[in-house]
Amino acid sequence: MLYSLSLPSSSPSHPPAKPLKPRHLSPSPHPSHYIKFRTAHHENLRYLKAIGVIGPNSKSRQFPTPDAISHILATLNFFESKGFLETDFARLTFLCPELLSLNFDITDVEPVFQFLTDDLHASVQESRGLVIKCPRLLFSDVEYFLRPTLNYLRQLGVSKLNVPSNLNAHLLNIRVEQMQVRFEFLRSIGFSHDEAVNICGRLPAIFGYSIENNLRPKVEYLVDEMKRSLDELKEFPQYFAFSLEKKIMPRHLHLKRRNVKIKLNRMLLWSDGRFYGKWK
């Protein structure tokens, strides 16, 4: 099906564009023009199905109108001019169905691409990669959200944010206020400002972690059950990135039964084979 596409009906007097080269033909009462119009319309539908913008099992009543198809093709043209590939469009339109709406205008997202180029210093392919990893970036306000987030991350020493990784893409889409809450949590458990800055700079993914479902339980387990000092987190903040139930607890209990205590990074970074082979 065509995801979340709600478009008004329109007259087929203006035929749609050919795929990726939208243009309008002059209306004509001659039957041959109507046949050509229908042929072009069906070709466009087949094209949008082939690239995954329209679901392969969509019913004819769910198809967009000819005017809507012209608008969609113009939108895809714009993204191709930004370095995107046909294989990207299915993901983009699935996660951002607004792109298929007649209300969408490319001027809505042009500021984001300008921000990626001018502020983030990302290349065309890096910008494409970041958007593909997190398509919702397209609808984040540059002035109120993206630029303040970028500046905040840079102040913490987070660099190379132009690299199109999943982490970087989602970091850019986190509001400063959300980041500050995680930062203040670190301060509240005893870290100084500089220590919290260091932890966040070395593990920026911490800004995406839930305090109640991730950070706090791991701190409590580290101190109460493992009898370790919070100072160990200064050396190995990556502790927060490991699963409490699947990695931290099983390995801690395995070592405890053998009366063995090792550094956190050694306990968690080793593969299962190496770890359990060492302490059988």
Salt bridges, closest charged atoms under 4 A:
ASP88 OD2 - ARG128 NE 2.79
GLU98 OE2 - ARG136 NH2 2.78
ASP119 OD2 - ARG147 NE 2.71
GLU143 OE1 - ARG147 NH1 2.85
ASP194 OD1 - HIS193 ND1 3.59
GLU195 OE2 - LYS234 NZ 2.75
GLU212 OE2 - ARG216 NH2 3.03
ASP231 OD1 - LYS234 NZ 2.99
GLU232 OE1 - ARG228 NH1 2.95
GLU235 OE2 - LYS263 NZ 2.72
ASP272 OD1 - ARG251 NH2 2.53
